[in-house]
Amino acid sequence: MFKKRTHIIINSSVVLLMATLLFSCTNDIKKVRDFLADKNLPIGISKNIYTVYKDSGRITTKITSPLVHDFSNREKHPYSEFPKGLHITKIEKNGDSTTIVGNYAISYSKTGISEIRDEVIVINFAKKYTLFTSQLFWDQKQHIFVTEEKFTLITPTDTLYGTSFESSEDLTNWHAKNNSGSIRVNE
């Protein structure tokens, strides 16, 4: 009888201990996010992403990247980092597309501003415009590109070099400062 009672007490103790451990291991999501933010760690890491954005069933944007760090756990400035670069294709309603490529990018979700850098290339395939620069800021709410770095803009008829460039997302309406190159002027 003593052995049986000891066995029941031991089994009950083990069950009670397991239940205590199980319920004490739950983490508050906010605490986990705060811990990761304090340690400057991403809340998520994705590899080889392929993302498609649609509007009314029509594909508007495609994004690919070998690596994305998700820092959406930042209260003031949540962002996504693309440390190994990204490739974006914007598709207009008429089917024209613009491609943006860079070896590094960071995109802030609250402001809609992205910084793309290290061998940045923007191509408007319909107009045959190509922009080369080392750094580009993209305001996705205003639909403009801005750089204060050196740039080269190649069009079917012109090649323009300079620093400080601003344009629409499709490179059609642009303004450049400190520029040189060959530009065809219609009289």
Secondary structure per residue as TSV (DSSP state, phi and psi in degrees):
chain	resnum	aa	ss	phi	psi
A	1	M	-	360.0	-39.6
A	2	F	H	-63.2	-40.6
A	3	K	H	-64.1	-41.1
A	4	K	H	-66.0	-42.0
A	5	R	H	-65.5	-41.7
A	6	T	H	-63.3	-41.0
A	7	H	H	-63.0	-42.1
A	8	I	H	-65.9	-42.0
A	9	I	H	-63.6	-43.2
A	10	I	H	-65.0	-46.4
A	11	N	H	-61.6	-42.8
A	12	S	H	-63.6	-39.5
A	13	S	H	-64.4	-41.3
A	14	V	H	-64.3	-44.4
A	15	V	H	-63.1	-43.4
A	16	L	H	-63.4	-42.1
A	17	L	H	-63.2	-44.1
A	18	M	H	-63.4	-41.4
A	19	A	H	-64.3	-41.5
A	20	T	H	-62.4	-45.1
A	21	L	H	-63.7	-41.7
A	22	L	H	-61.1	-46.9
A	23	F	H	-78.1	-22.5
A	24	S	H	-82.4	-10.5
A	25	C	T	-88.2	-2.6
A	26	T	-	-72.7	139.1
A	27	N	-	-115.8	139.0
A	28	D	-	-73.2	127.2
A	29	I	H	-55.9	-42.0
A	30	K	H	-61.8	-39.4
A	31	K	H	-64.2	-40.1
A	32	V	H	-65.3	-46.1
A	33	R	H	-60.3	-44.5
A	34	D	H	-63.1	-40.8
A	35	F	H	-60.6	-46.4
A	36	L	H	-65.0	-38.5
A	37	A	H	-66.2	-42.0
A	38	D	H	-62.5	-33.8
A	39	K	T	-89.5	3.3
A	40	N	T	57.1	43.0
A	41	L	-	-108.4	145.3
A	42	P	-	-70.1	152.8
A	43	I	S	-80.5	-18.2
A	44	G	E	-158.5	152.6
A	45	I	E	-130.2	129.1
A	46	S	E	-120.2	142.0
A	47	K	E	-117.0	144.1
A	48	N	E	50.7	59.0
A	49	I	E	-82.3	150.2
A	50	Y	E	-141.3	108.6
A	51	T	E	-118.0	136.5
A	52	V	E	-121.9	128.9
A	53	Y	E	-105.8	138.1
A	54	K	E	-125.6	153.2
A	55	D	E	-134.2	116.6
A	56	S	T	54.5	39.5
A	57	G	T	83.8	-7.0
A	58	R	E	-98.2	131.7
A	59	I	E	-69.5	125.9
A	60	T	E	-108.9	-30.9
A	61	T	E	-148.8	140.9
A	62	K	E	-125.8	133.9
A	63	I	E	-128.4	131.6
A	64	T	E	-127.3	147.9
A	65	S	E	-161.2	142.7
A	66	P	E	-73.6	-22.4
A	67	L	E	-156.3	133.1
A	68	V	E	-133.0	131.7
A	69	H	E	-105.7	125.5
A	70	D	E	-98.9	111.0
A	71	F	E	-109.1	38.8
A	72	S	T	-71.6	-3.6
A	73	N	T	-81.9	1.3
A	74	R	-	-81.5	126.4
A	75	E	S	-68.0	-49.1
A	76	K	S	-81.7	-43.9
A	77	H	S	-134.4	72.9
A	78	P	-	-66.6	143.9
A	79	Y	E	-153.2	167.1
A	80	S	E	-120.3	137.9
A	81	E	E	-116.0	136.7
A	82	F	E	-117.4	79.9
A	83	P	T	-68.8	-17.8
A	84	K	T	-112.0	18.9
A	85	G	-	93.9	176.0
A	86	L	E	-155.2	163.7
A	87	H	E	-135.1	117.8
A	88	I	E	-118.5	135.3
A	89	T	E	-122.9	118.5
A	90	K	E	-97.9	129.4
A	91	I	E	-115.7	121.8
A	92	E	-	-80.6	167.9
A	93	K	T	-60.3	-33.5
A	94	N	T	-83.0	1.4
A	95	G	S	96.8	-11.8
A	96	D	-	-65.2	150.6
A	97	S	E	-135.2	152.8
A	98	T	E	-126.1	133.4
A	99	T	E	-113.3	138.5
A	100	I	E	-124.4	126.2
A	101	V	E	-131.3	138.4
A	102	G	E	-154.8	157.9
A	103	N	S	-87.5	-7.6
A	104	Y	E	-155.0	145.5
A	105	A	E	-154.2	154.1
A	106	I	E	-140.1	132.8
A	107	S	E	-127.7	123.5
A	108	Y	E	-95.7	118.4
A	109	S	T	-70.8	-34.6
A	110	K	T	-71.0	-40.2
A	111	T	T	-90.6	-22.0
A	112	G	T	75.1	20.5
A	113	I	E	-107.8	134.1
A	114	S	E	-122.3	144.2
A	115	E	E	-110.6	124.7
A	116	I	E	-118.8	133.1
A	117	R	E	-147.5	173.3
A	118	D	E	69.2	92.7
A	119	E	E	60.2	58.2
A	120	V	E	-81.4	134.0
A	121	I	E	-132.6	130.5
A	122	V	E	-122.8	128.0
A	123	I	E	-127.1	125.3
A	124	N	E	-100.1	107.0
A	125	F	T	-69.8	-35.6
A	126	A	T	-68.2	-45.2
A	127	K	T	-86.5	-12.7
A	128	K	T	61.6	43.7
A	129	Y	E	-103.7	138.7
A	130	T	E	-134.6	130.5
A	131	L	E	-113.6	131.8
A	132	F	E	-119.3	133.0
A	133	T	E	-160.0	171.1
A	134	S	E	-96.2	-17.1
A	135	Q	E	-153.2	138.3
A	136	L	E	-142.0	132.4
A	137	F	E	-102.5	133.7
A	138	W	E	-120.5	113.2
A	139	D	E	-92.4	103.0
A	140	Q	T	-75.4	-19.1
A	141	K	T	-80.5	-38.2
A	142	Q	T	-90.6	-10.5
A	143	H	T	61.2	46.9
A	144	I	E	-133.0	155.3
A	145	F	E	-109.7	142.6
A	146	V	E	-140.8	137.1
A	147	T	E	-141.6	145.7
A	148	E	E	-107.7	2.9
A	149	E	E	-90.1	173.4
A	150	K	E	-62.2	145.2
A	151	F	E	-143.1	161.6
A	152	T	E	-132.2	126.2
A	153	L	E	-115.5	122.1
A	154	I	E	-113.2	125.6
A	155	T	-	-117.7	173.7
A	156	P	S	-59.3	-24.5
A	157	T	S	-116.8	-15.3
A	158	D	-	-133.9	157.4
A	159	T	E	-132.9	123.2
A	160	L	E	-121.9	134.1
A	161	Y	E	-119.7	150.8
A	162	G	E	170.1	-168.5
A	163	T	E	-129.0	150.4
A	164	S	E	71.6	100.5
A	165	F	E	-136.3	138.4
A	166	E	E	-137.5	137.8
A	167	S	E	-155.0	168.9
A	168	S	E	-71.2	165.7
A	169	E	T	-58.6	-26.7
A	170	D	T	-96.9	9.2
A	171	L	S	67.1	10.8
A	172	T	S	-82.3	-41.7
A	173	N	S	-103.6	106.9
A	174	W	E	-131.7	158.4
A	175	H	E	-138.1	128.8
A	176	A	E	-128.5	149.0
A	177	K	E	-119.1	161.1
A	178	N	E	47.9	51.6
A	179	N	E	-112.2	161.8
A	180	S	E	-150.4	169.3
A	181	G	E	135.8	-171.0
A	182	S	E	-103.9	125.0
A	183	I	-	-129.7	127.4
A	184	R	-	-82.6	129.6
A	185	V	-	-116.9	128.0
A	186	N	-	-85.8	132.3
A	187	E	-	-92.8	360.0
